[in-house]
Each structure stands twice: as C-alpha cells, then as structure tokens.
Amino acid sequence: MPSEVVIVVLIALAGFLLGGVYTSWKTAKGMAMVLLVAAVLAAGGAAVWWFSL
C-alpha cells in the first residue's frame, strides 16, 4: 500500500473518531475521551508518517 494511502486513511479515521467524540460528548463523556485519545493518536500517526517520507 502506498504511503499516501496510509496517511489519508489515518486522517479519515481521525475525522471519524472526532465525529464520535462530538456525538457522544453529552451522554458518555468517558467514552468520548477514549475516542478523543484515539483520534489524536491517529492524527499524530498520520503526521509522523507524512514527515518521515
């Protein structure tokens, strides 16, 4: 799989997870925090992957 595809997939995953954070914030703050951490890790992974090219 090309590196660019991995970067795009990680960014899309981060966006999907951020949508989950937005949706679940009022009802389940604990789960929203877990999703937020996962989104930050996905975005950070995409950034590291991009800058390592």
ZAMARPA-501048 format. One record per residue (C-alpha): residue in one letter; residue number from 1; x, y, z. Coordinates in Angstrom, 1 decimal, decimal comma, padded with zeros to 4 digits. Example, Ala and Ser with C-alpha at 12.3 -4.5 7.8 and 13.67 -1.06 7.14 Angstrom:
! residues 2
resn|resi|X|Y|Z
A|1|012,3|-004,5|007,8
S|2|013,7|-001,1|007,1
END
This chain:
! residues 53
resn|resi|X|Y|Z
M|1|000,0|000,0|000,0
P|2|001,5|003,4|-000,9
S|3|002,4|005,7|001,9
E|4|000,0|008,4|000,8
V|5|-003,0|006,0|001,1
V|6|-002,0|005,2|004,7
I|7|-001,8|008,9|005,5
V|8|-005,3|009,5|004,0
V|9|-006,8|006,5|005,9
L|10|-005,3|007,7|009,2
I|11|-006,7|011,2|008,7
A|12|-010,1|009,8|007,7
L|13|-010,0|007,6|010,8
A|14|-009,2|010,6|013,0
G|15|-012,1|012,5|011,5
F|16|-014,5|009,6|012,0
L|17|-013,4|009,3|015,7
L|18|-013,8|013,1|016,2
G|19|-017,3|012,7|014,9
G|20|-017,9|010,1|017,6
V|21|-016,5|012,4|020,2
Y|22|-018,9|015,2|019,1
T|23|-021,8|012,8|019,1
S|24|-021,2|011,1|022,4
W|25|-020,0|014,1|024,4
K|26|-023,3|014,9|026,1
T|27|-024,2|011,4|027,1
A|28|-021,0|009,5|027,6
K|29|-018,1|011,7|028,5
G|30|-015,8|008,9|029,4
M|31|-016,2|007,1|026,1
A|32|-015,8|010,5|024,3
M|33|-012,5|011,0|026,0
V|34|-011,3|007,5|024,8
L|35|-012,4|008,4|021,3
L|36|-010,6|011,7|021,5
V|37|-007,4|010,0|022,6
A|38|-007,7|007,5|019,7
A|39|-008,3|010,4|017,3
V|40|-005,3|012,2|018,5
L|41|-003,2|009,1|018,1
A|42|-004,5|008,5|014,5
A|43|-003,8|012,2|013,6
G|44|-000,4|012,0|015,2
G|45|000,4|008,8|013,4
A|46|-000,5|010,4|010,1
A|47|001,7|013,4|010,8
V|48|004,6|011,2|011,8
W|49|004,2|009,1|008,7
W|50|003,9|012,1|006,5
F|51|007,0|013,8|007,9
S|52|009,0|010,6|007,7
L|53|008,7|010,4|003,9
END
